[in-house]
Every structure is written in structure tokens, then in C-alpha cells.
Amino acid sequence: MKRVYMDHAAATPVRKEVIEAMLPYFDEHFGNPSTVYDMGSKIKHVIEEQRAKVAKLVGAKAEEIIFTSSGAEANNLAVKGLALARQKKGKHIIISAVEHHSVLNSARFLERMDFEVTFLPVDEYGLVDPKRLSQAIRPETTLVSIMHANNEIGTIEPISELSTICRERGVVFHADAVATVGNIPVDVSELNVDLLSLSGVSLDAPKGVGALYFRDNLRLMPLIHGGIQERGRRGGTENVPAIVGLGNASELAAKELTDKANHVRELRNLLVAGIHERIEQVKHTGHPVKRLPGHASFCIEAIEGEALLFMLNQEGIYANTGSACASKALKTSPVLVAIGIRPDLAQGSIVFTLNSSNTVAEVEYVLEKLPLAVEKLRSFSPIWRKETAVTF
Amino acid sequence: MKRVYMDHAAATPVRKEVIEAMLPYFDEHFGNPSTVYDMGSKIKHVIEEQRAKVAKLVGAKAEEIIFTSSGAEANNLAVKGLALARQKKGKHIIISAVEHHSVLNSARFLERMDFEVTFLPVDEYGLVDPKRLSQAIRPETTLVSIMHANNEIGTIEPISELSTICRERGVVFHADAVATVGNIPVDVSELNVDLLSLSGVSLDAPKGVGALYFRDNLRLMPLIHGGIQERGRRGGTENVPAIVGLGNASELAAKELTDKANHVRELRNLLVAGIHERIEQVKHTGHPVKRLPGHASFCIEAIEGEALLFMLNQEGIYANTGSACASKALKTSPVLVAIGIRPDLAQGSIVFTLNSSNTVAEVEYVLEKLPLAVEKLRSFSPIWRKETAVTF
């Protein structure tokens, strides 16, 4: 059966050349980088090379990169690590209402540790208002964490504007850039951030690896305590093959970023226009312009998103209905609630995330099958049959 | 050049058949297990199969296994996750003086969170005394964490005796079994433990994966907060290829454990006897009998362990001088201090850890080269020239 995969925010296949680069580190070069003999020091050197490649992709210095086991771990290390290291200064942090679960639940953990958390609302496009951020900062605020782009609605936040406010007020700024690194240019100096999380998911790198950028000598409480790995900031033997995968994928991504963005933007525009043309009562979610180039998200009236996914699945089409991490946990997406989508409409969420491998033919295939699936589901829906003209 | 690798506690090459099993999960089966469509649910099923294999190796139920990114992460999750989840009951925990850095530094973190930590001393062999444990337990004690075997001195602790005391007193017991799983039989029921950490290092599994066994419905504060992965106990997309590696390696280890133990025990005995025969003023560290079968550890008088490693390295021999995680961090090993080794003698620590791939010829090669290296280093040593007959 034909497979049209458009859920690249959830997972991507690792590129052949990246797998090739990783392979020798499973057996031939298997040494522990913390050992003092030649096998160990060679591997240590390889890790430092990868650190430099990842750093280069985001405009950082190599020594400002910590490898983690995922973007989620990087987010946990940033939020909890910074807040706990600075708790003598104050116990108040600010996050947006549309953060990823790894930031949101790290903040909830801090609440249990007697921190106060302010959840900044967003507008109908998912944008954080710099004025509201400014008003929310208190003398005891130590950290603000706002994601670079949201993986459910694709909206790109005005990070440099937000971070500059924090810089002026002496508050550390963290951006979860898991959805942007590999999709759009990300530069820590331009963004003016102190901490930035990334993962391999938009780089076609392997699972099991992420990284945290931290500016200069920012103090962080380790999340995984242990030995001297990552200069004492993250214990546990380094996942060498995965780190090699991330490094190589970062190098390739840096070269191909513009071409990839142009390619997926064109396909995305075709997809969005085609869906509006072929399906009635569809709301395009997120910002119309300030959004990830390969990201298309909708709420479809009188549709249950998961049912739609199953029907598309039968046609070989793979999409998502929100964040993969939350798929089975939540009935209504907090992100869609935050942008003011009615709960019943939020049920009809569908998200397409594209990458370089997608083609015009695949988009046309989706534009053929999606309207049929929607029509079929709506034919079963008592709501749809009752309300023939719902307005948004 | 000949390579004789005897540092298997630090790292092992991944077995060919395990790499083969992992490969399809980098590209062919790359889906995110949290997604609801067929690609995702198939991967989810694969993960559950691996969970069952790891569970079987340690006599647990599949649902009692949480996958982590390392043994260190499993130790952090056990110690911090249990202590923080139970802090309303009490803020006192007990660990031994010879724990791995990931347990030790997790306990130090809890001290900063206003917990009290008792460090149990060990005897000259590194053994924890059950009576002292019993005396150290207080009404507010929530957790005892004692390692199954120590990776620097090879000593195997009397876990079931220690854990039974805790069970009777209503205290949760955690064993760091990173050094034992894959080397000796480990059964969570026989050991009578509530929590047990393991990693792939003694299973010839890949880096970047570990697991925590937790009995039944024990409450744990997640270490990595995030989505619904690992039933809400560990956020972040699952490292599918590494989990497949750990599962397959666990299955192989279960079959081969007895043969492996017999093989490495025989080689280890040859090595220990040969070293005592050929080198004077050598102290065999750890327990003579209650120890890991493939583990030989010594302190050599008037020798600097790291210098010895470099000389052996030049002959193609790879050994360690303590725990790989601490190699560059510490001048004197806390483990050797805890068993009462004089600081200057502790400098001369050397550790050989064997696995199935080692041979009699390799042991003979080490027995040829090691005495020459020791002799050479001692010829430079003013201490050795002065004290011709130091007694232990």
C-alpha cells in the first residue's frame, strides 16, 4: 500500500548517511568516553566534534551544548535545572499556556516544590503578548520559558522580543526549539536566549538524543546526577551513536535548511489551499503567516480527529491530531483551548507536518482522500446533519 | 596492534545480532509509539515485547519495567523519584558508602532539598552490615538504596538480607544492579527488592538505554516530566532502536548467563592467581568469594593507576582504575577509602572486567605485560626504592 507520511513532528526516519555514520560506534568504536586510554579519548574527541556541529547549527559555542536523551529531557533540565539552581533568588517562573508537556509538567513539578508559576495566555493565533509578559515579571521571577514554535498549531513566537524584555529585567529566558531547529533558521544570539532545547526529530536524526544550549556559565542543577559526563551537568554514559547521529544530521540540516523550508512551504500552501477549496467548515489553526513552513493544522467541524486519522490511515495517509506525546492522554488539547477553539470543534483537530521527502503527488493524494473521509464521517454525525451551517 | 579489552564494566561492543535487530527501527519502522495509527501501534507493540524480555531477565512483570536512557537515569529516578513521592511520610533515606555516583549525587541533591541522608559504612570487603542498616532505620526513613555489586571492587552485597529488614520496617528498598544484571542471576523476588536499576552495559546492549524495575504500583515522581510515555512515569519519545537492543540483549543474556559466568570466572581466577604469583605487594580488593565472576581488582603498592593504564594501553591492554564515570574527577576513590585502603595505596588501583569474548591467551598476555609495566613504573618510584618491604 502507498504510504504518505505527513507526521514529521512526531517522528522521522533517520537518513541513510546518518545511520552509516552511527554504525561504527555500536561495535568498532564502542569505548566509554570517560576512560583514560586511547579508545576512550578518541570517542571523547568524536563527541566534541558532534558538539561543535550541533552548536554551529544554532550559532552557539561548542561548550554551551549539553547532550540529553531527548528534547523532553532538555526541557526538563532547562526549566527544573535553572529554577532549582536559582531558588534562593526567587521561586516564581513564567511559561506560556501552549508549552509542550515536558515544560508544562516540569512547571507543575516546581509548583509542588513551592514555586509559583504564571501561565501566560496567548491570542487566537497562539501568540504570546510581550506586554503581558512584561507585566507578569516580578522581582522574584527567575525564569521565563516560551516555545519557539508550537507543534500543534505551527505558530512561531516573537522570541527575540520576549527574551529582550527578560534580559532587561535580569530574568533567564528559555526557548523550547524542538519544533523549529531543522525547520527554520535558529540562532541563539539573534533570538537572544539563555537556554534553548532541541531534538533530532526535525533533523531526521535518531530518537534518544537531544541537546540543551545554555549561555556561558549559567548555573544549572543537573536533572540526571552522576559522574563527570557533560562537565558534571548530566550523568550517565554518553549515548555515543545517537550523538554521532545528531551531529551528522545537524551538519546536513545546516546545508539544506533553506531548500527544505522552500520545498515544504510550497507543499504546505498547496495543501492548505486545497483543503479550504474542497472541505467546508474548516478552521485553519495557528498564525496564517508566522508559522512553521511545513506545518498545516486545522479543526474540522463535526469531525472526531482520531476517527479521521484512522480513516486516513486506511488510505496509507499518516497525520496527527495534536501532539504525539499527548495523543492518548487528553480529550481536549490545552493548546486549542488556549487559542479559544470551542471544545467540540477542537475534537476535529488534524495536523500535517511535512519534510523534504514529501511530494506534490502526495499532497494531491491527500487532497483526494481527505474530503472523502470527512464526508463519510460527517454522514454518520447527528450534529452535522442537524447544523448545516455552523459559523466560526 | 593486538587489542585485549578487559574493561567491560565501562563499555561493551554491541553484539552483531543485537545491532541487526535494532537497524529496522532507525528508518523502516521509525514511527512514534504514541501515535494512534498503525505505524505507531506496531512500534508500541514492539516496545511492549522488549519490556517483557527485560522483565523476564530479572523475574519481574512487564508492567513493572520503565525504560530509561541509562543506568544512571534509572538510579536517579529510583532515589529521587521515590524520596520526592514519599516526602510527606518522611525525609530520611539511607545509602551505602560505596554507591555509584548516580545514587550518591542523587542523595546529595535530596540533602539540598532538606532531606537527611545516612551513609552506611562498609567492612574491609565492601560489605554492608545488616545490623547497622537495621539500627539506621528511623520512623521517617522512606528509602534504602544499596547496590547489588560494586563495579570498582566486585563485591556482591547481601541484598535479600538487607531488603528483608526494610520490608519488615515498611521502608522501600532500591538496588542498583547495573553491575550484576547480565553477569549473575538477578531475580527481583529472590532479592526481595522494590526497585532495581539495570543497564545494557553487562548485556552487550547499546548505550543510551537502561531500565528501572518498580514493584507493583509503587508511586514515583517522574524524573523527566512530559507526556504519557512509560505510563506517565518518564516523558520523552521512546528510544525505540535502543529499547529493541536492550530487549534482544536481555533475551540472549538469559540464555547464556551460566556459560558466561563460568567462562569469566575461570579466566578471572587465572588472572588473580597469576598476578599474585608474578607481582609482589599487591592487594586484591573486594570480597574474595562474594564477588562478580568476571571481576578482578587490585591495589598495587607504589604505583599510580593511571600511569599503569597508559603503559598497558601501549601494549593494547584496556583496563580501568575504578569507575569510568569518575575517572577524571577524583584523586582518591571513595569506594577504596570506604574499605579502608590507605590513600597512597588507593592510587594504585587497577580493575579488570571480563566478558565472554575474553580468552585464556588474553589473560596470559596480560600476565606477561602487567608485571613488566609494574616493574618499570616502580623503577621510577622513590617510594618503592625506599620501602622495600611495605606490609599491608
Interface residues (C-beta under 8 A of the other chain):
Chain A: Y5 D7 A10 A11 T12 P13 V14 K16 I19 M22 L23 F26 D27 E28 F30 G31 N32 S34 T35 V36 Y37 D38 M39 G40 S69 S70 G71 A72 E73 N75 N76 K80 H100 H101 S102 N105 S106 R108 F109 M113 V201 P206 K207 G208 V209 G210 M221 P222 L223 I224 H225 G226 G227 I228 Q229 G232 G235 G236 T237 E238 N239 V240 P241 A242 E306 L309 F310 L312 N313 Y318 N320 T321 S323 A324 C325 A326 S327 K328 A329
Chain B: Y5 D7 A10 A11 T12 P13 V14 K16 I19 L23 F26 D27 E28 F30 G31 N32 S34 T35 V36 Y37 D38 M39 G40 S69 S70 G71 A72 E73 N75 N76 K80 H100 H101 S102 N105 S106 R108 F109 M113 V201 P206 K207 G208 V209 G210 M221 P222 L223 I224 H225 G226 G227 I228 Q229 G232 G235 G236 T237 E238 N239 V240 P241 A242 E306 L309 F310 L312 N313 Y318 N320 T321 S323 A324 C325 A326 S327 K328 A329
